[in-house]
């Protein structure tokens, strides 16, 4: 049996925990773009990734707070400590959710879930929802149905009875477009998908998506809970709000994102080959632009150079449609020991030395303006002194 444990409205719940005056009130984290909303705010239609202006119009009484990423990271560490005290088989999905394999424990899975929820509430002070089932897919669906602050156990003999009436969008991989395509053929529930021949699904959606949905609709999900799996990508982003940004401002933000990700790469002794720029426009449409490098790298200057090229290519779109979010992700990660190192960037022998110096500054002072100053100064051919050891 597998547990899917998912913290409820995580960022907003941390704010309500730390400020008793916010408890029971609608809370929105983030002003330009909603990063999280309490369930009191969600009741008014506020949703994650919505513009701050729209959210405030929907819920004028909401309290808007600035995000505190360090507080959320600490809360996440405390919750995952409870997970690992429950079972060593924990597969983290994000900062606020994980799968736990409890099949080998002597305690019945339902009792394990009850204890887990109680310990998270008592030790960390946060509400958490848990779904329990035989497969990852069904456990995650169960937690979604049980939210907020709930527990739902799907017994093996009741799996299909539980699954069949659910809307088709409960299936992983079914978004708005796929749901609309299936609806044109009268397919609106998981049961409808389960009743379709696999060949029909494949003809509608292609071999990958069709076979995937055919299996999930019948609760075929043999994936085990996997521990110690290294990530294949990492990313960072920044919400911009509705105010127009100059090219210089966007470039400074891009420098900050590249600096942060480059430091994370080197700290984890990883290299990347693919750099992806992620954009969200004024109409909330999204676009990505990516480039795969001939040689894997962890050098911030190289990552920044590629990111700047992608941003420049997207310039006309940004100018015509506006920009509300800019993000950068690094993909195709591999261990640095497994890859032959290339020559320094563009023949600059001291590129790695600057990266090392920047990492040292970051470790002592945090990812602040001084870090970005080193990168920007070097770009402009200036010598930027670092603080003495």
C-alpha positions as CSV (number, residue, x, y, z in Angstrom):
1,X,0.0,0.0,0.0
2,X,1.1,3.5,-0.9
3,X,0.4,6.8,0.8
4,X,0.3,10.1,-1.1
5,X,0.8,12.9,1.5
6,X,0.1,16.4,0.3
7,X,0.2,19.6,2.4
8,X,-2.8,21.8,2.1
9,X,-2.3,25.3,0.6
10,X,1.2,25.0,1.8
11,X,2.6,28.5,1.6
12,X,-0.6,30.0,2.9
13,X,-0.8,27.4,5.7
14,X,2.7,28.3,6.8
15,X,1.7,32.0,6.9
16,X,-1.5,31.2,8.9
17,X,0.6,29.0,11.3
18,X,3.1,31.7,12.0
19,X,0.7,34.6,12.3
20,X,-2.4,33.7,14.4
21,X,-4.1,36.8,13.1
22,X,-4.4,35.2,9.7
23,X,-6.1,32.0,10.8
24,X,-9.6,31.6,9.4
25,X,-9.0,34.6,7.0
26,X,-8.5,34.5,3.2
27,X,-4.8,34.7,2.6
28,X,-3.0,35.2,-0.7
29,X,0.8,34.7,-1.0
30,X,2.3,36.9,-3.7
31,X,1.1,40.3,-5.0
32,X,1.9,40.3,-8.7
33,X,1.0,36.7,-9.2
34,X,-0.7,34.3,-6.7
35,X,1.8,31.8,-5.5
36,X,-0.6,30.2,-3.0
37,X,-4.1,30.9,-1.6
38,X,-5.7,29.7,1.6
39,X,-8.9,27.7,1.3
40,X,-10.8,30.7,2.6
41,X,-9.5,32.6,-0.5
42,X,-10.1,29.6,-2.8
43,X,-13.7,29.7,-1.8
44,X,-13.9,33.0,-3.6
45,X,-12.4,31.6,-6.8
46,X,-8.7,32.6,-6.2
47,X,-6.3,30.1,-7.7
48,X,-2.6,29.7,-8.0
49,X,-0.9,31.5,-10.9
50,X,-3.8,34.0,-11.2
51,X,-2.8,37.6,-11.4
52,X,-2.8,39.5,-8.2
53,X,-5.3,42.1,-9.5
54,X,-7.8,39.4,-10.5
55,X,-7.4,37.7,-7.1
56,X,-8.1,40.9,-5.2
57,X,-11.1,41.6,-7.3
58,X,-12.5,38.2,-6.5
59,X,-11.7,38.4,-2.8
60,X,-11.4,42.1,-1.7
61,X,-11.0,41.1,1.9
62,X,-8.0,38.9,1.3
63,X,-4.8,39.5,3.2
64,X,-1.9,39.6,0.7
65,X,1.5,38.6,2.1
66,X,5.0,38.5,0.7
67,X,6.4,35.0,0.1
68,X,9.0,33.8,2.7
69,X,10.8,31.0,0.8
70,X,13.1,30.3,3.7
71,X,10.2,29.6,6.1
72,X,8.6,27.3,3.5
73,X,11.9,25.4,3.0
74,X,12.2,24.9,6.8
75,X,8.6,23.7,7.1
76,X,9.2,21.3,4.2
77,X,12.3,19.8,5.9
78,X,10.4,19.3,9.1
79,X,7.5,17.5,7.3
80,X,9.8,15.3,5.4
81,X,11.5,14.3,8.6
82,X,8.2,13.0,9.8
83,X,7.8,11.2,6.5
84,X,11.2,9.4,6.9
85,X,10.5,8.6,10.5
86,X,7.3,6.8,9.3
87,X,9.1,4.8,6.6
88,X,12.5,4.9,4.8
89,X,10.7,4.5,1.5
90,X,9.9,8.1,0.7
91,X,9.8,9.6,-2.8
92,X,9.5,13.4,-2.8
93,X,7.5,14.9,-5.6
94,X,7.9,18.6,-4.6
95,X,8.4,20.7,-1.6
96,X,5.0,19.8,-0.2
97,X,4.1,16.3,-1.3
98,X,5.5,12.8,-1.4
99,X,4.7,9.1,-1.9
100,X,5.4,6.7,1.0
101,X,5.6,3.0,0.7
102,X,4.1,1.5,3.9
103,X,3.5,-2.0,2.7
104,X,6.2,-3.6,4.8
105,X,5.0,-2.0,8.1
106,X,3.2,-4.0,10.7
107,X,0.7,-1.3,11.3
108,X,-2.3,-1.2,9.0
109,X,-1.9,1.5,6.3
110,X,-5.0,3.4,7.4
111,X,-3.5,3.6,11.0
112,X,-0.2,4.8,9.6
113,X,-1.9,7.6,7.7
114,X,-3.8,8.7,10.8
115,X,-0.6,8.8,12.8
116,X,1.2,10.6,10.0
117,X,-1.4,13.4,9.8
118,X,-1.4,13.7,13.6
119,X,2.4,14.0,13.9
120,X,2.6,16.6,11.1
121,X,-0.1,18.6,12.8
122,X,1.5,18.4,16.3
123,X,5.2,18.7,15.3
124,X,5.0,21.1,12.3
125,X,1.6,22.7,12.9
126,X,0.4,22.2,9.3
127,X,-2.7,20.5,7.8
128,X,-2.0,17.6,5.5
129,X,-4.2,15.3,3.3
130,X,-3.3,11.7,2.7
131,X,-4.6,9.2,0.1
132,X,-4.0,5.5,0.6
133,X,-4.2,2.9,-2.2
134,X,-2.3,0.1,-3.9
135,X,-0.9,2.3,-6.7
136,X,0.7,5.7,-6.9
137,X,-1.9,7.0,-9.3
138,X,-4.8,6.0,-7.2
139,X,-3.2,7.2,-4.0
140,X,-2.7,10.7,-5.6
141,X,-6.3,10.7,-6.9
142,X,-7.5,9.8,-3.4
143,X,-5.7,12.6,-1.7
144,X,-7.1,15.1,-4.3
145,X,-10.6,13.9,-3.5
146,X,-10.0,14.1,0.3
147,X,-8.7,17.7,0.4
148,X,-8.5,19.7,2.4
149,X,-7.1,18.2,5.6
150,X,-8.6,14.8,5.0
151,X,-7.8,11.1,4.7
152,X,-9.2,8.7,2.1
153,X,-8.4,5.0,1.9
154,X,-9.3,3.1,-1.3
155,X,-9.5,-0.6,-0.5
156,X,-8.4,-3.0,-3.2
157,X,-11.8,-4.4,-3.7
158,X,-13.3,-0.9,-4.2
159,X,-10.8,0.6,-6.6
160,X,-12.8,0.6,-9.8
161,X,-16.0,1.6,-8.0
162,X,-14.1,4.6,-6.7
163,X,-12.3,5.4,-9.9
164,X,-15.0,5.1,-12.6
165,X,-17.3,8.0,-11.8
166,X,-14.4,10.5,-11.5
167,X,-14.0,13.2,-14.3
168,X,-11.6,12.3,-17.0
169,X,-9.3,15.1,-15.9
170,X,-8.5,13.0,-12.8
171,X,-6.2,11.0,-15.1
172,X,-2.6,12.1,-15.2
173,X,-1.8,13.7,-18.5
174,X,-5.4,14.9,-19.3
175,X,-5.5,18.6,-19.5
176,X,-8.1,21.0,-20.9
177,X,-7.4,20.3,-24.5
178,X,-7.3,16.5,-24.2
179,X,-10.5,16.5,-22.1
180,X,-12.2,18.6,-24.7
181,X,-11.1,16.3,-27.4
182,X,-12.5,13.2,-25.5
183,X,-15.7,15.1,-24.7
184,X,-16.5,15.4,-28.4
185,X,-16.8,11.6,-28.4
186,X,-18.9,11.5,-25.3
187,X,-16.0,10.5,-23.0
188,X,-16.3,12.5,-19.8
189,X,-15.5,10.1,-17.0
190,X,-12.7,7.6,-16.1
191,X,-15.2,4.8,-16.6
192,X,-15.8,6.0,-20.2
193,X,-12.1,5.8,-20.9
194,X,-11.8,2.4,-19.3
195,X,-14.6,1.1,-21.6
196,X,-12.9,2.3,-24.7
197,X,-10.7,-0.1,-26.7
198,X,-7.0,0.8,-26.4
199,X,-6.8,1.0,-30.3
200,X,-9.5,3.8,-30.2
201,X,-7.7,5.8,-27.6
202,X,-4.4,5.4,-29.6
203,X,-6.1,6.6,-32.8
204,X,-7.4,9.7,-30.9
205,X,-4.4,10.6,-28.8
206,X,-1.4,8.8,-30.2
207,X,0.4,5.7,-29.0
208,X,2.0,7.2,-26.0
209,X,-0.9,9.1,-24.5
210,X,-3.5,6.6,-25.6
211,X,-1.7,3.6,-24.0
212,X,-1.0,5.7,-20.9
213,X,-4.6,6.6,-20.3
214,X,-5.8,3.1,-21.1
215,X,-3.7,1.7,-18.3
216,X,-4.5,4.4,-15.8
217,X,-8.3,4.1,-16.3
218,X,-7.9,0.5,-15.3
219,X,-5.7,1.4,-12.4
220,X,-2.6,-0.2,-14.0
221,X,0.3,1.6,-12.5
222,X,3.2,-0.8,-11.5
223,X,5.6,2.0,-10.6
224,X,7.2,1.5,-7.2
225,X,8.1,4.2,-4.7
226,X,11.6,5.2,-5.7
227,X,14.1,6.7,-3.2
228,X,17.3,8.4,-3.9
229,X,16.4,9.3,-7.5
230,X,18.4,12.3,-8.7
231,X,16.5,15.0,-10.5
232,X,16.9,15.3,-14.3
233,X,16.2,19.0,-14.2
234,X,16.1,22.1,-12.0
235,X,14.6,25.5,-12.4
236,X,13.8,28.9,-10.9
237,X,11.4,31.6,-11.9
238,X,10.3,35.1,-11.0
239,X,6.8,36.6,-11.2
240,X,6.8,40.1,-12.7
241,X,3.3,41.4,-12.1
242,X,1.6,43.5,-14.7
243,X,4.2,46.4,-14.9
244,X,6.2,46.6,-18.1
245,X,9.9,45.8,-17.6
246,X,12.8,47.2,-19.6
247,X,15.3,44.9,-21.4
248,X,17.8,45.9,-18.7
249,X,15.5,44.8,-15.9
250,X,14.8,41.5,-17.6
251,X,18.5,40.9,-18.2
252,X,19.2,41.5,-14.5
253,X,16.5,39.0,-13.5
254,X,17.9,36.5,-15.9
255,X,21.4,37.0,-14.4
256,X,20.0,36.3,-11.0
257,X,18.2,33.1,-12.2
258,X,21.3,31.8,-14.0
259,X,23.5,32.6,-10.9
260,X,21.2,30.7,-8.6
261,X,20.9,27.7,-10.8
262,X,24.6,27.6,-11.6
263,X,25.4,27.6,-7.9
264,X,22.9,24.8,-7.3
265,X,24.4,22.7,-10.1
266,X,27.9,23.0,-8.7
267,X,26.8,22.4,-5.1
268,X,25.2,19.1,-6.3
269,X,28.2,18.3,-8.5
270,X,25.9,18.1,-11.6
271,X,26.2,19.3,-15.2
272,X,23.5,20.3,-17.6
273,X,23.2,20.2,-21.4
274,X,19.8,21.8,-22.0
275,X,18.9,25.4,-21.1
276,X,15.2,26.3,-21.3
277,X,13.7,29.8,-21.0
278,X,10.1,29.9,-19.7
279,X,7.9,32.8,-20.3
280,X,4.3,33.8,-19.4
281,X,2.8,36.6,-21.3
282,X,0.3,39.3,-20.4
283,X,-2.6,37.2,-21.6
284,X,-1.2,34.3,-19.4
285,X,-0.3,32.2,-22.4
286,X,3.0,30.4,-21.9
287,X,6.0,29.7,-24.2
288,X,9.3,27.9,-23.8
289,X,12.5,28.3,-25.8
290,X,15.4,25.9,-25.3
291,X,18.8,25.1,-26.6
292,X,20.9,21.9,-26.1
293,X,24.6,22.4,-25.7
294,X,27.2,20.3,-27.4
295,X,29.0,19.9,-24.1
296,X,27.5,19.6,-20.6
297,X,28.4,22.5,-18.3
298,X,28.0,23.9,-14.8
299,X,29.5,27.3,-15.7
300,X,27.2,30.2,-14.9
301,X,28.7,32.3,-17.8
302,X,27.9,29.6,-20.3
303,X,24.4,29.1,-19.0
304,X,23.8,32.9,-18.9
305,X,25.1,33.3,-22.5
306,X,22.6,30.7,-23.8
307,X,19.7,32.2,-21.7
308,X,20.4,35.7,-23.0
309,X,20.3,34.4,-26.6
310,X,16.9,32.7,-26.0
311,X,15.6,35.9,-24.4
312,X,16.8,38.0,-27.3
313,X,15.1,35.7,-29.7
314,X,11.8,36.1,-27.8
315,X,12.1,39.9,-27.7
316,X,9.5,40.6,-30.3
317,X,6.9,38.4,-28.6
318,X,7.6,40.0,-25.2
319,X,7.3,43.5,-26.7
320,X,4.0,42.8,-28.3
321,X,2.3,40.7,-25.6
322,X,4.0,41.8,-22.3
323,X,5.5,39.5,-19.8
324,X,4.3,38.4,-16.3
325,X,6.8,35.7,-15.5
326,X,10.3,34.7,-16.5
327,X,11.8,31.4,-15.6
328,X,14.9,29.3,-16.4
329,X,15.4,25.6,-16.2
330,X,18.4,23.3,-16.7
331,X,17.7,19.9,-18.1
332,X,19.5,16.7,-19.1
333,X,21.4,16.7,-15.8
334,X,24.2,14.3,-15.2
335,X,27.0,13.8,-12.6
336,X,30.0,15.9,-13.2
337,X,32.3,12.9,-12.7
338,X,30.7,11.1,-15.7
339,X,31.4,13.8,-18.2
340,X,34.7,15.0,-19.8
341,X,35.2,18.6,-19.1
342,X,35.3,21.0,-21.9
343,X,37.7,23.9,-22.4
344,X,36.9,27.1,-20.5
345,X,34.1,29.2,-22.0
346,X,35.1,31.0,-25.2
347,X,38.8,30.6,-24.3
348,X,38.4,32.5,-21.1
349,X,40.7,30.6,-18.7
350,X,39.3,32.3,-15.5
351,X,35.6,31.5,-16.0
352,X,35.7,28.6,-13.5
353,X,37.6,30.8,-11.0
354,X,34.9,33.4,-11.2
355,X,32.3,30.7,-10.6
356,X,34.2,29.5,-7.6
357,X,34.5,33.0,-6.2
358,X,30.8,33.7,-6.8
359,X,29.9,30.5,-5.0
360,X,32.1,31.5,-2.1
361,X,30.3,34.9,-1.9
362,X,26.9,33.3,-2.1
363,X,27.8,30.9,0.8
364,X,28.8,33.8,3.0
365,X,26.3,36.5,2.0
366,X,23.5,34.7,0.2
367,X,22.4,35.2,-3.5
368,X,22.4,39.0,-3.3
369,X,23.4,41.9,-5.5
370,X,27.1,41.3,-4.9
371,X,26.9,38.0,-6.7
372,X,25.1,39.5,-9.7
373,X,27.6,42.3,-9.7
374,X,30.5,39.9,-10.3
375,X,28.7,38.5,-13.3
376,X,27.6,41.8,-14.7
377,X,30.9,43.4,-14.1
378,X,32.8,40.6,-15.8
379,X,30.4,40.9,-18.8
380,X,31.3,44.6,-19.1
381,X,35.0,43.9,-18.8
382,X,35.3,45.3,-15.3
383,X,37.3,44.0,-12.4
384,X,34.9,43.5,-9.4
385,X,36.8,42.9,-6.2
386,X,35.5,40.2,-3.8
387,X,35.5,40.6,0.0
388,X,38.7,39.2,1.6
389,X,38.6,35.8,3.1
